[in-house]
C-alpha cells in the first residue's frame, strides 16, 4: 500500500533534483514501499534526456517515475499530471529546490487520520525568505504587505481564510484535491494555492499550518522578469474575476504598495530595487488601469 506520492515538477532543474530526491529517502520514516516519487519534467527533449541520464546513475533510479511534459502548461498543469498518476492516499507537492530536514511522514499521516476534514497541511519553511504562507490578494493592505507577511510568518499567525500556504511544499489528501477538480490549469503561475485554498474551504475542508516540523527552501531573490510579472498580473486578474472580488479596490492596493516601495527604495538609495519596482508598476498599470 502506498501512503504518500511525492510530486515534483521540474523545468531545467537538473542541478537541484538529486539533492531533493535524496532528502526524501534520507528522512523517510516509513518503508520505501509506502511512498512513491513522481517527477513531471516540463523541459524540452534535450534537457529531459539529461535528467533521465542523471537519475539513471543514482541509487534510487528504480524507485521514481519520470513523466515528460514538454508542453509546459504551468505549475498547476504539471502537478495535475502527477496527481492523476499518483496512487498514494496523500500527495506531497514539492519544488525541486526544497529539501526535507527531518522525518515527517508518520507525523503527517497522523494529522490526516485524526482530522478527516483536513485537506491540506503545511510546515514551517526555513531558508530563502523563510515564508511559509502569503496573504491572499483580497486581504492585502494598501501598504506594508511585505512587512505584514514577514511578521505574521515569524509569529506563526496563520489564518486558513486569509493566508495560503507556500506551494513549494505541502501535503494534501488526494481525494479532497480531486473533489475540487485539482489545480485550475487556466492559471499558469501564481495564486494557484490561493485558488485551491478557497475552493477547499467552500466545501468546509480544513487547511492547517504546523510549526513543529520544518523543511528547507533554497529559493533566493530573482531579477526582474517582465514575462514572469505579467504572468502574475494575468493570474491576479483571473483570480479576481473567478471569485467575484472587487477588482478596483485590489488593483488600487497593489499599485499603492508598489508606489510606496518605490519611494522607499529611492529614499534609501537602493537603485536596483527601485528600477525593478518601477518596471513592475508599469505592468500593473497596463493590466489594471488602461
N, C-alpha and C positions, 0 to 999 in steps of 0.2 A: 504493500500500500504506500502510495506517495502522499505525504502530507503537504510538502511545500514545493512550489515551482518558482524558481528564480528566473526572472525575465530581464534580460539586459539588451537594450537596443544600442547598437554601435554605428558610428559613422566615422570612418578613418581613425579608429580608436585602438589600433594595434599596440601602441606603446603603453596603453593603460589596462588592457583586458586581462593580461596574465596575472598581475597582482590582484585584480578584482576577484577573479575566479579562485585564486589560491586562498584568499581570505575567507571565502565561503567554506572551502574544505577544511582549512586550518581551524576554524572556530565552530564547525558543525558539532552540536551536542546531541545529535541523533544519528542513526545509522545512515550510510550513504544510499541505501536502498529506499530511504524515506524522503529523499528530496531529489529534484532534477534541476539542471541548469539549461535554459534555452536562450541562445543568442540570436537575435534578429539583426542581421547586418544590412544596413542601408547603403553600404558603399558600392562603388562600381565594381565591375568584374575583376579588374586587376587587384584592387585593394582587398576584395573578398578572397581571392586566391591566396594572397599573402597572409590574411587572417587564418584561413584554413590550414596553410602550411605551418604557421606559428603554433597553433593549438595542437596539431598532429604530433609535435615534438614533446608535448607536455605529458605528465603522468596521468592527468585527468582526461585525456583525449577521448576515451570511450565512455565518459560519464556526462558528456554535454551534447546538446543538439544545436546545430547551426542552420538557420533559415536565411537564405539570401533574399533580400527585398530591395532590388535595385531601383524601384520607382521612388523610394524615399518619400512617402506620403506624410512624413512628420512624426512627432513624438507619439501621439495617440494612435495613429495608424500602425506604427511599428509595434507598440505594446499590445494592441489588439490582436495582431498576428500571433504574438507569443501567448497571449491568454487563451486564444482559441486552440492552440496546440497543447496547452498545459493539461496535465492530468492530476495535479495536486489539488487538495481541498482549499489551500490557501496559496495566494500568489504573492511574490515579492517583486515589486518594481524597483530596479536597481540601475543606477547610472554606472558606466564603466570607470568613472573616476571616484567611485565610492569604495571604501574598504571596511569590512567588518572589523571591530576592535575587541569583541568579546563574544562568548557564546550567548545566543538569544532565541534559538528556535523553540526550545522547550518552554521558555518563558512566554513566547509569543502564542504558542498553541494554547497555553493555559488561559491567556486573556480571552481568546475567541471561544473556548469551551465554556468558560464561566458566564460570558455575556453573549447570548445568541443574537442580540440586536447589534452587536459590534460589527461594523462593516470594514472599517479602515483603522489601522494602528500605526503610529509613527513614533520614532525615538529621537533622542537628543543628538543633534548634529554638532560635530566638532571639526575644526579645520576650515579653511576658506573664510567665509563671512560668519560662520557659526550661527546660521539662521535655519532653524528647524521648521518655521512656518512664516507665512506672509499674510498681510491684511487683504481681504477681498476688496475689489475695486469700489463696491458700493459703500464701504465703511472707511475709505481713505479720507483723512482730513485734507484741508487745503495746503497746509504746510506742516513740516515735521514728520513726514511719513517714515523716512529712514531712521530718525531718532526713535520714534514710537515703536517701530519694528524691532530695533535693537534692544530697547528697554524691555519690551514685552517678552522677547526671547530670553534675555538674561535673567528675568524674574519668573520665567515659565508661566506667563499669564496667557494661557491658551483658551480660546473660545471656539468651539466647533462651528458656530454660526458666523462668527466674524473673521476667522482666520482659515487658511487652508494649508495643509501640510506640504512641505517641500516634496516635489516629485522626484527628487534624487534617490530617495529610499523610503519605501513604506510597504506595509503588508496589507492585504485585503482578502476578504472572503470571496472566493471566485463566484459563488452563487449570487452574491449581492451585486458584484460587478456586472454579471450577466443580466440581472433583473432590471438594471437601468440602461442596458444596451451598450455596455463597455464605454470606452472613451469616445467622445464626439470627434469623428475624423474630419469634420469641417474646420476644426481648429488645428492648424499646422504646428504651432508652437506658442506657448504662453497661455496661462489661465485654464489649461485642461484640468488641473487639480481643483481649482475653484469651481469649475463647471460640474465635475462629477461629485464634488462635495455637496453642492446644492441639490443635485438630483437624488442623492442618497438620503439626505436629510428630509426631503419631501416624502420619502417612504418611511419616515420615523426610524431610520437607521442611525447608529452612533459612530462618531469619529473620535478617537482617543489619542492623546499625546502622553507618552510615558517617559519620564525623565530618568528612570532607573537604569536604562540601557543606552549606550552611546554607539555611534558609528562615525567614521571619518569621511569627509567630503573634501576632495583636493581642489575644488574649483577656486580660481583666482579672479582677479579683475580682468575685464576684457576691453579691448579697444572698441571705439565706436564702429558699428557696422550699420549702415543705413538700411540694408535689406533686413537685418535682424530686428531693428527697432520698428521698421514698417510692419513686420510680421506681428510684433507685439501690439501695435495700434490696430491692425486688422482684427486680431483676436479680441482685443478690448471692445471694439465696435460690435463685433458679432455677439460677444458675451452680454453686452448691454441690451442689445435687441432681443436676444433669446429669453432673458429673464425680465424683460419689460421694465428696465431701470430708467432712471432719469438721466438721459444722455447729456443734456445741457449742464446739469449740476456736476456730473462726474468728470466731463471734459474740462470744465472750468477749474475744478480742483486739481486735476492733473497739470494743467497749464500753470496754475498758481504755484504749485510745488516746484516745478522746473524753473520758473522765473525766479523764485526765491533762492533756489540753489545757484542759479547763475549769478545773482547779486552777491551771494556768499563767496563763491569761488573767485569772482573778480576782486572782491574786497580783501580776500586772504592771499591773492597773488597766485592762485592755482590755475595757471593758464590752460594747461591741457584739459583739465576737468571742465573749465569754463567753455572751451571750444567744443568739447563733446556735448555739453548741455545745450549750447546754442543750436547745434545741429538737431538735437532731439526736439527742441522747441519748434523748429521749422517743420518737422514731421507731424507733431501734434496739431499744429495749425492747419496743415494740409488736409489731415484726416477728419478734423472736427470743426474747423472754423472757416472753411471755404466752400 
